[in-house]
Amino acid sequence: MDIKEYFARISYQGSYDKPDLATLTDIFQHHIQAVPFENLSIHCGESIELDLEATYNKIVRKKRGGWCMENNHLLSWVLKTLGYDVTLLGSKVYVPEYDAYADEIDHLLLKVVLDGKSYIVDGGFGMVYQIWQPLELISGIDQPQTPGVFRLLEESGVWYLEKVKRKQWVPNQTVSTSHNVEKEVCRRVYLFTLQPRDIEEFRDRNTHLQTAPDSLFVTKSMCSLQTPDGVRVLVGWKLTEIKYNYKDNMDLVEIRIVADEEMEKTLKDKFNVTLDKKFVPVNTSRLSLF
């Protein structure tokens, strides 16, 4: 694994000899704008492996994306290589339709300690809940970013991440949006503790999420990529492009349906993804990603 090859993959040309917050933020932002959050492997007959070399080959050499256990595992290697103090953490994602957090740890994130301060670094959540900058691990303080205001809250050793949402302007109202787009002002994202984790602890969940019939990742094909001013999301055949803070504290949301014959070109043009195997889009779950 070659750090310069990784930097070429994310188009990073800055310095990296000094592990500081500015460098960490710059590398992180290049990563999330180059590497999609996606589960396309599940929907074209490939298995998702947690072996770091396999992840490196997939994301760096094949220019694919991945989900949290791939993106953040790769990021942990990058940051450790550059001299950062990195710890793997596990979280339980909030499911609004059930108004509950997952029963088991189902998301991998990173804690980075810099100059005596701890930060949450998570390059593998995707969609509109993807943070754009490391979040300082401090409770109850609003941390405004381009996607919205993020906030960490701590109660009895359990940390909660939430995001305050803007209003959304959807010019094309003929394409349905999720049921809670207008009503929801603040979304809980996930909870976590600071207990250090090992990648081996995620293997069973990694298998479950890509095989269980009721898994969100089995019932929805998804690919999302952060852009300089927003995010692109492809779920099933629905392509959503969001421009953050388009006007008056409002996000512009443009939606269109992609025909099967356009799918390959859309993945290439919008996400820079080219698949080796036949991709079969899926969207059979009612669970919302927004």
N, C-alpha and C positions, 0 to 999 in steps of 0.2 A: 504494500500500500504506500502510495506516494503522495505526500502532502501537496506538492506542486501540481500534480495531476488533479487533485481535488479542487485546488484553487482555480485551475483552468476550467473545470466543470462549472463552477459557480461564478466565473468571470471576475474573480477577486484579484486585484492588482496592487492592493495596499501593502503596507508594511505589516510584519507579524513577529518581529523580534522581541517585542515588549508586550507581555500579557497584561493589558489594561482594559478598562471598561469600554473605551472608544473603539479599540481594535475588536474586542469581543462583539460589540453591537454591529460593527461594520460587516464582519464575517457572517454573523447571524442573519443580517438583512439580505446579504447576497445569497445565502443559502435558501431562504424562504421564497425569494423571487426567481430562483433557478430550479429548485427541486420541488416537484409537486407533492402534495399529500394525496396519495391515491391507493386504491385497492384493486387495480385493474387485473393484477395477476390472478385473483380468484375467479375472474370472469373471462379468462382466456386459458384456463386449464393449467396454470402454474401454481406451485406451492410457494408460500412466503417463508423463507428461512431466517433464523436469527444468527446464523454464523456471520461474523463480521466481514470476512473476506467475500462471502456471497453477496452481502449487502453492498459492499464497496463496488464489486463488479457490476451489480445491477444499477446502482445510482450514479456512480462515477463513469464507468466505462460504457454502459449501455444507455446512459442518459435518461434513466427512468426516475420515478419517484418512489415513494413508499409510505407506509403508515408509521405511527409513532415509534414502534419498536425498531424500525429500520432507520428512520430519519434521526432520531435522538441517539441511537446507538452509534451511528456513524459520527454524529456531532461530538459525542463524548470522546471518541478516538481522536478526532481532529483537535479538540481543545486540550486533551491530555498531552498530545504530541507537541503542542505549542506552549506547554508549561502551566496550564490552568489547573486549579484544584477543583476537580469535578466529582460529583457523587450522583449515582443513579437513584431516582426516587420512583415510587409507584403511586398511582392515583386511581380513584373511582369516578367515572364520568357521570354527570347528572343527566337524567332522561326526563325531559319536561312532561311528556305524555303520561308518565307514571308518577311524576313529582317525587322522584326518588333517585338516589345514587346507585350505581351498580353494586351488586352483592360482593363482587370480588375485584381486586385490582385489575384494571383493564387498559391502563394507559401508562406509558413510560415518559418521564420528564427528567430534567437535570437540575441539580443545584450547583452553582459555581460560587466559590468564595474568593473575593478579591479585596485586598487591603482591609481585611477585617469585616467586610460586609458580605452578606449572602444574597445571591440573586437566583431567581427561577429562570431557566433557559429552556424553552419548549419549542422546537422547530417542527413538531409533528402533530399538531392538532388540526391545522387546516381550516377551510371554510372561513366564516366571518369571526370566529373565535380565536384565530391565530394571533398571538402577540407579535408585535414587530420589534420590540426591544426587550432586553432582560428586565424582569420585574424585581425590584428590591424586596427582599423578604421582610416586610414590615407590615404590621396589621393595621387595618382601618384607614389607610392613606390612599386617596385617589391618585392613580398613576395614568394621566392622560396620554394616549398614543393616537396615531392616525386612525386606526380602526374604531376607536371609542375609548371610554374610560375603563380601565381595569382596576380591580381592587382585590387585595388579599385580606382575609379575616381569619384570626386565629382564636380557637376556643378549645381549651383543655388539651393542647398539643395537636389538635387537628386543624389544618389550614384549608380554607375555602377560597377558590378563585371565582370571581364573578365579573361580568362585563355590563356596563351601562350602555344601552343601545340608543342610536339616533332614530329619528323618524325616517321613513323610507318613501321615496317618490318612485312609483312604478308606472311609467307611461303606457306600457302594454298591459292593460288590465284584463285582456281576454285570456291571457295565460295565468292560471290560478297560482296564487302565492300560498304559503303555508298558513294554517288557520290562526296562528298567533302572532303574525308579523306586526300587526297594528297594536295589539293589546300589550305586548310584552315590552317593558321598559328596561328591566334588569334581568339578565340571565345568569343563573348559577352555571358554572362550567364544569368544575370537578373539585373533589376534596382529596387531600393527601396528608401524609405525615412525613417527618424528616428522617424516618428509619432508612438507612442505606440499603439498597437492593443490589442484587446481582442479576445479570441478564438471564441466568438459568431459571430464576423465579418467574420469568415471563413465558417460558416455553409452553406450558400447558394452555395458558390463555391465548397465546399466539395460534396454537392449533385449533382451539375451540372457536375463536372468532372467525376463522376462515372455513370452518366446516359445519358448525351448528346451523340447522335450518332456520332458526329464529334470530340468528346474528344479523345485526344491522348491515354488516359488511357483506353478508351473503345475499341479503334481500335488496341491497342497493349497490350498483356500481357507481363509483365516485372518483372524481379527480378535481383537485383545486390547486390554484397557484396564485400567490400574492403578486400584485403588479405594483408599479411605482406609486399609484394613487388609489388602489383598491384590490379587488380579488375577482378571479374567474372561477366558476364552479360548474362542473358537469356532473349531474346526477341522473342516471338513466339516460334519457334522450333530452333532458332539459338543461340548457346552457344559460347560466345566470352570470351577468357581468355587473359588478357593483363598483361605483366610483364613490369613495368616501368623502363626506362633507362637501357634496357637490354644491349646495347652496343652503344658507340659513340653518345650519346644523342638521342637514338632511342628506341622506345617502341616495344616489341615483341607482335604481335597480332595473336593469334591462334583461328581459327574458325571451328566449326563443327556443323552439323545439328543433332538434337536429335530426334530419332524416338518416336512415341507416347508411345510405350511400355517401353521406357527408361525414360520417363518424371518423374515419381514418384521417381525413384532411383536417377536421376540427381539432383532433388530438394533437396533430403535428403543428398546426398554425397557432393554436391558442395555448398549448401546454408544452410544446416541443417534445412530445412523446411519440415514439414509433414502437409498435408492438411486434414481437416475433410471431405471435400466434393469433388466431382468429378471436376477436373480441365480441362478446355477446352482452349488450347493455341490459341492465336489470333495474327495475324500480317497483318492487311489489310491497314495500313496507310503508305504513302510514306514519312512521316516526319521522319527526322533523329534524333537519340538519341546520335550520336557521332559527 
